[in-house]
Amino acid sequence: MKAKCSIEGCDNPFLARGWCSKHWSRWRRNGHPLGGGTPKDGTVARFFCEVVVPCKSDDCLIWPFGRDQYGYGKIGSGSGSGLVHRRACEEVHGQPPDEPDIQAAHNCGNGHLGCCNPRHLRWATRVDNSMDRVEHGTHNRGEKHKMAKLTEGQVLEIRRLEGEISRAEIARKFDVSAWNVACIHRRKSWFWLADDGTRLDAANDNEPERAAA
């Protein structure tokens, strides 16, 4: 007899990782085999009100429904949609302070995995949230950024070569533009990386960050 999906109540045939094609596809898109769906029977709203808001556990509570492209839980649809962790922070901790750049920050560092436990959330400034990401190792600056073409070691080598050869030659050597080389030399990019390879305090990090991370 062909194996069935391991998700309770699902009788579809096994495809991969113990799941059927439907649940495997949801895992691929959302990081969770139950993610991505939007039940029409009020399940999402009940889960938020009855499980998320009153949560008393110190463990991460992973949002089992739809998530955005960054892994953060979504609730609602269309113009009424929003991020679950921000709504949970509002419900439990009240409205955010009337200050610019206030975000719902995760103490656990697992927001990108869908954590929505209100006990792990607090209102914080963008700088504080950025420092959290650096501490948790989830910051996407530098070589961690999906669009990065250089490693930290290459950036340090580009700095070392300043004045020894032309910027055009450096650009060809590392397959980047001369403009990128100039930005590195002038510390307009990778400015948080010290010449000895250490990272400067995240409070000096002025790179644009996605809101409500």
C-alpha positions as CSV (number, residue, x, y, z in Angstrom):
1,M,0.0,0.0,0.0
2,K,1.4,3.4,-0.9
3,A,2.3,5.6,2.0
4,K,0.0,8.5,2.8
5,C,0.6,12.1,3.8
6,S,1.7,12.4,7.5
7,I,-0.5,15.4,8.1
8,E,-3.4,14.4,10.3
9,G,-6.7,14.0,8.4
10,C,-5.0,14.1,4.9
11,D,-5.3,10.9,2.9
12,N,-3.4,12.1,-0.2
13,P,-0.4,9.9,-1.3
14,F,3.1,10.6,0.1
15,L,5.3,12.7,-2.2
16,A,8.3,14.1,-0.1
17,R,9.3,14.8,3.5
18,G,6.4,12.7,4.6
19,W,3.8,15.0,3.0
20,C,1.6,14.9,-0.1
21,S,2.1,17.3,-3.0
22,K,-0.2,19.9,-1.6
23,H,1.4,20.1,1.9
24,W,4.9,19.8,0.4
25,S,4.1,22.8,-1.9
26,R,2.9,24.8,1.1
27,W,6.1,24.0,2.9
28,R,8.2,25.2,-0.1
29,R,6.2,28.5,-0.3
30,N,5.7,29.3,3.3
31,G,8.2,27.2,5.4
32,H,5.4,25.2,7.0
33,P,3.2,22.4,5.5
34,L,0.0,24.0,6.9
35,G,1.0,27.5,5.7
36,G,-0.4,29.4,2.8
37,G,-4.1,28.4,3.2
38,T,-6.8,30.9,4.1
39,P,-9.8,29.0,5.6
40,K,-13.2,30.6,5.0
41,D,-14.8,29.3,8.1
42,G,-13.3,31.8,10.6
43,T,-10.5,29.4,11.6
44,V,-7.8,32.1,11.2
45,A,-9.6,34.6,13.3
46,R,-10.4,32.1,16.0
47,F,-6.8,30.9,16.1
48,F,-5.6,34.5,16.5
49,C,-8.1,35.3,19.2
50,E,-8.1,32.0,21.1
51,V,-4.5,30.9,20.7
52,V,-2.2,33.8,19.8
53,V,-3.5,36.6,22.0
54,P,-3.9,34.6,25.2
55,C,-0.6,32.6,24.7
56,K,1.2,32.0,28.0
57,S,4.0,29.8,26.7
58,D,7.6,30.9,26.6
59,D,8.1,28.9,23.4
60,C,7.8,30.3,19.9
61,L,4.2,30.1,18.6
62,I,4.5,29.5,14.8
63,W,1.7,30.9,12.7
64,P,0.2,27.9,10.7
65,F,-1.5,29.9,8.0
66,G,-0.4,32.2,5.2
67,R,2.9,34.1,5.4
68,D,4.6,36.8,3.4
69,Q,7.7,36.3,1.2
70,Y,9.9,36.9,4.3
71,G,8.2,34.2,6.4
72,Y,6.1,36.5,8.6
73,G,2.5,35.5,9.3
74,K,-0.3,37.3,7.5
75,I,-3.9,37.8,8.6
76,G,-6.8,39.1,6.6
77,S,-6.9,39.7,2.9
78,G,-6.8,42.6,0.5
79,S,-6.7,46.1,2.0
80,G,-7.6,44.6,5.4
81,S,-4.6,42.3,5.6
82,G,-1.7,42.8,8.0
83,L,1.2,41.2,9.7
84,V,0.2,38.8,12.5
85,H,3.0,39.7,14.9
86,R,2.3,43.4,14.7
87,R,-1.4,42.9,15.4
88,A,-0.5,40.6,18.3
89,C,1.7,43.2,19.7
90,E,-1.1,45.8,19.5
91,E,-3.6,43.4,21.2
92,V,-1.3,42.6,24.1
93,H,0.9,45.6,24.5
94,G,-1.4,48.3,23.2
95,Q,-0.9,50.8,20.4
96,P,2.7,51.6,19.5
97,P,4.3,54.8,20.9
98,D,3.7,57.9,18.9
99,E,7.2,58.0,17.6
100,P,8.7,57.6,14.1
101,D,10.1,54.2,13.0
102,I,8.4,52.1,15.7
103,Q,8.3,48.4,14.9
104,A,7.1,45.2,16.5
105,A,10.4,43.5,17.4
106,H,10.9,39.8,18.2
107,N,13.0,39.0,21.3
108,C,13.4,35.4,20.0
109,G,14.8,36.3,16.6
110,N,12.3,33.9,14.9
111,G,9.9,36.3,13.3
112,H,11.1,35.2,9.9
113,L,10.1,31.7,10.9
114,G,6.5,32.8,11.6
115,C,6.7,33.3,15.4
116,C,3.7,35.3,16.7
117,N,4.0,34.7,20.4
118,P,3.1,38.1,22.0
119,R,5.4,37.2,24.9
120,H,8.3,37.4,22.4
121,L,7.2,40.8,21.1
122,R,7.8,44.4,22.1
123,W,7.6,47.9,20.5
124,A,11.1,49.0,19.5
125,T,12.7,51.6,17.3
126,R,14.1,50.6,13.9
127,V,17.6,50.9,15.2
128,D,16.8,48.6,18.2
129,N,15.2,46.1,15.9
130,S,18.2,46.2,13.6
131,M,20.5,45.6,16.6
132,D,18.3,42.6,17.5
133,R,18.7,41.1,14.0
134,V,22.5,41.5,14.2
135,E,22.6,39.8,17.6
136,H,20.3,37.0,16.4
137,G,22.2,36.5,13.2
138,T,19.2,37.3,11.0
139,H,20.3,40.6,9.6
140,N,20.6,40.5,5.8
141,R,23.2,43.2,5.3
142,G,26.4,42.6,3.5
143,E,27.1,39.2,2.0
144,K,23.9,37.8,3.7
145,H,21.8,40.0,1.4
146,K,20.4,38.0,-1.6
147,M,21.6,40.6,-4.0
148,A,25.2,40.8,-2.7
149,K,27.9,40.2,-5.2
150,L,30.9,40.5,-2.7
151,T,32.0,38.8,0.4
152,E,33.4,40.7,3.4
153,G,36.9,39.4,2.5
154,Q,36.6,40.8,-1.0
155,V,35.4,44.2,0.3
156,L,38.5,44.4,2.6
157,E,40.7,43.5,-0.4
158,I,39.1,46.2,-2.5
159,R,39.9,48.7,0.3
160,R,43.5,47.5,0.5
161,L,43.9,48.0,-3.2
162,E,42.9,51.6,-3.1
163,G,45.7,53.7,-4.6
164,E,47.6,50.7,-5.8
165,I,45.6,50.1,-9.0
166,S,42.8,52.0,-10.6
167,R,39.2,51.6,-9.6
168,A,38.4,50.4,-13.1
169,E,41.0,47.6,-12.7
170,I,39.6,46.7,-9.3
171,A,36.1,46.6,-10.7
172,R,37.2,44.2,-13.4
173,K,39.0,42.0,-10.9
174,F,35.9,41.6,-8.7
175,D,33.3,41.8,-11.5
176,V,31.5,44.9,-10.1
177,S,31.2,48.4,-11.4
178,A,33.7,51.1,-10.8
179,W,30.9,53.1,-9.1
180,N,30.5,50.2,-6.5
181,V,34.3,50.3,-5.9
182,A,34.1,54.0,-5.3
183,C,31.3,53.6,-2.8
184,I,33.3,51.1,-0.9
185,H,36.4,53.3,-0.9
186,R,34.3,56.3,0.3
187,R,32.6,54.1,3.0
188,K,29.2,54.8,1.5
189,S,28.6,51.1,1.3
190,W,29.8,48.4,3.7
191,F,30.5,51.2,6.1
192,W,29.7,49.0,9.1
193,L,32.6,46.7,8.3
194,A,35.8,47.9,10.0
195,D,39.1,47.5,8.2
196,D,40.2,44.8,10.6
197,G,37.1,42.7,9.6
198,T,35.0,43.4,12.7
199,R,31.5,44.8,12.5
200,L,30.7,48.2,13.9
201,D,27.8,48.7,16.3
202,A,24.4,48.2,14.6
203,A,23.2,51.6,16.0
204,N,25.3,53.2,13.2
205,D,23.5,51.1,10.6
206,N,21.5,53.4,8.4
207,E,20.7,50.9,5.7
208,P,17.0,50.9,4.9
209,E,15.0,48.2,6.7
210,R,11.7,46.7,5.9
211,A,9.0,48.0,8.3
212,A,7.6,45.9,11.1
213,A,10.2,43.2,10.9
